[in-house]
């Protein structure tokens, strides 16, 4: 879509996004379609920036329900664990899940999705003081050279993200697109269409039942907010690599088996 002839008529959108998301491709598509200005606002708490009026939309991790907000659930993040490079989990492949048995007796420094707390705890993990649990994309975004991260095996998870009975999804963090209902203008609707994979020029509609959008499968390490369509796969083509589904097989600890072989 060509840029409007009158620059003053070009839309402007401010979007805050959580650490560990990679929405660059969505941003680029919106700019290409509208010719407008999109202001990128990385934030530890995107929902707070939205509430403060500093952003028009936000890509937030598990925001609370708010009747004043439109909400689209985009994709689920797989859980992960981080430790120092001398830890036994470093023996596992980059996407080989860590079983709970591998962490028996370990000091759990943090189990959180709070970026500020993780920035304080990851150096301690790198020094060998213990391990940290967090959404895997967030660990990838914040981890330093002295840290290794691996997917955390999820008890009962099946190959499609459901439990062993196929009745429920395993727990995990979710990334949502949220924006105030009073700001539900053409620019916001266009971006909502982009994250849903709607083609340029297609009917926008009102996006009814946004909160009931089909959930995506577990996201990989920081890739969910790339090119993947909302509610389908949650893996996209943003930064990061590997599937990162974080599902283990029954039958014991892989790191433990490797330790015995050594």
N, C-alpha and C positions, 0 to 999 in steps of 0.2 A: 504494500500500500504506500503510495507516494505521500511525501510530507505535504501538509496543507500549504496553499500558496501564501497565506497570511501567517507569518511566524507567530503573531500574537494569539492566533487561534489554536496553536498547538497545545495539546493537553500536558499537564505536569502531574507527576505522581511521585510521592515519597513512600518508599517501602523499607521498613525495618525488618531485618532477618536475623535469625538465631545463629550463633556459632555452630559449625558443623553442617549447616545447609549450604548448598552450592546453586543458588538460583540464577546464575549468570545467563544460561540459555533462555530461560523464561524472560529475563529482563531484555535481552537482545531481541527476542521475537516481538515483545510489546513495542519496543522502539521502532522496529522495522514496520510494524503494522500501523502505528499511529503517527510516526514522525514527531512524537512528543519527547519531553524531557523526563527521565526517570532518575530520581535521586536515591542512591543506594545508602542504606543506613545500617551497617552491622551493629548488633547490639547483644549484650548479655541477656536483656529482658525486653524483647521487642514489644510485648503486650503493654509494658509500662510506657514505652515511648509513644505507642498508639493512644493510650489513655491520656497522656500529657499533651496531645495535640501536635507532637513532633513528627508524626508519620500519618499517612493516609491509609495504609494497609500494613499488615505484619505477617511474616512467616514465623510462627511461634511454636514452641515445644509445649504441648499439653496445656494450653491456656484454659482458664476456668470458663464455665458457661456464663454467658452474659446476654440477656434478652435484647440489649442494644446493639449487638454485633451480628453481622453475617459471619458464618463459619463454614469452611470447606475442609473436611478432613482429607489430607493428601496421602501420606504414607507413614508406615510404621518403621521405627528404627530398631535394629537388632541390638541387644545388650552386648557389652564387651567388658573385658577386664584388662588392666594395665599393670605392669610390674617392671622392675629393673631388668637390664639386659642379661644379668647373670641368673635370673630366675629360671626355673624349669620350664615355664611356658614358652620361653624363647626357643626350646627344642622343637616345638610344634611348627607346622607349616603356617604360612601367613593367614590362611583361612581355615585352619584346623581348629575345631571348637575345643574349648577348655571345659572339662567336666568338673562338677562340684568337688569330686574326690581329689582333684589336683590342687584344690585350694584349702584342703583340710589342714587346720592348725595355723593358717596364715593370719596375719593381722590385717583386718579390713580397715584401711585408712579412711575410706569414704565410699558411699553407695549413693550417688547423686547425679542430677543433671544440671547442677548449678555451676556455671563456668568459673565463677570467682573462687568457689571452694576447690574446684579441680585444679586451678592454677596453683593453689597453695599445696595441695596434696600430691600432685604428680612428681615434683622434685623429691619428696620424701620417698615415693615409690621407686624412683630412679636410684636412690641411695640404698635401697634394699630394706627399707623400714616396713614394708607391707605391700598390699595390693589395693587397687582402686577399681570399683565397678562404676560404669556409667554407660550411656548410649554410645555405641561404637563410633558413630560419626563424630561425636564430640571428643572422644579420646584421640581420634586421628587428627582432629583439628588442633588440639591443644597439647598433645604429647610432644616431648622433645627428643633429642638424640639418645638420651640415656634411658628411654622408656620403650618397651615393646607392648603392643596391644594385640589381643586375639579375641575372636568371637566367643561368647559365653554360651555353652550348651543350655538349651531350654528344655526342662523336663516335660515329656509328653508331646513335644512339638512334632508334627508330621511334616511331610515334604511340601505341603502347600500352606504352612503357617497355622493350620488348625491343630487342635489337640488330638490325642490318639483316637478318640471317638469321633472326630470330625465335627464336634459340636461348638467349639469355642476357639478363639484365637489366643495364643499365648500372650502373657503380659508384655508390655514394652512401652516405650515412649512413642508419641505420634507428633507429626508436624502438621500444623493447621494453617490455612490462610484465613485471616480474620480482618474485618474492617467495619467501621460504624455504619449503621443503616442509613443515617442521614447523609453519608458520603457515597451512597450507591449510585454514582453517576456513570456516564459512558466510559470514562477512563478506567474506573475500577472494574466495571463489567468486562471490559476488554481484557484486562489482566486475569480476571477469573476465568475467562474463556481460554486464555493461553495455558494456564496451569492444568486445565481440564483436557487439553489437547484439541480444542475446537479450532477448526480451520479458519483462516482469514476469510471474511466475507460471509461466514455462516450466520444464521440467526442467533442473536445473543440470548434472547429469552430472559427469564428472571432467575433461573437457577433454582427452581423450587426444590425443597427438601435437601438443601446443601449439606446439612449435617448427616444425612443418611446416604451420602455418596458411597459407592462401593469402596471398601477399604483396600489399600494396596498390600502386597506382601511385605515381609520384613525388609527394610531398607539396608543397603550396604554401607560401608564406611564413608559417609559423607557424600553419597552420590544421589540421593533421592530427589533433590531439588534441581536436577538438571533437566534432561529432555523427556523423561518418562511422563506418561500421561497420568494425571491425578487419578488415584483409585485403581491403577493397573500396575503392578510391579514395583513401584516406588524406588526404582533403582536408577533410572535416568542415565545421564552422561555427564555429570558434574565431576568435581575433583574427587580423587580417591580411586581405589582399585580393589578388585576382588568382590566376591559375592557377599561375604560377611553375613550370612544368614544366621549364624550362631546356633546351629542345631547339632547336637551331638548324637551319637549312636549309643545304644545301650551296650553294657558289657564292660564298664570300667573306665579307668583313667588312661588316656593315651600318653600323657606326659609320664605317668607312673610306669607304663610299660616300656617307654623309651629309657627311663632311668634304670630299670632292671636289666635291659639289654646292655647298657653301658657298664 
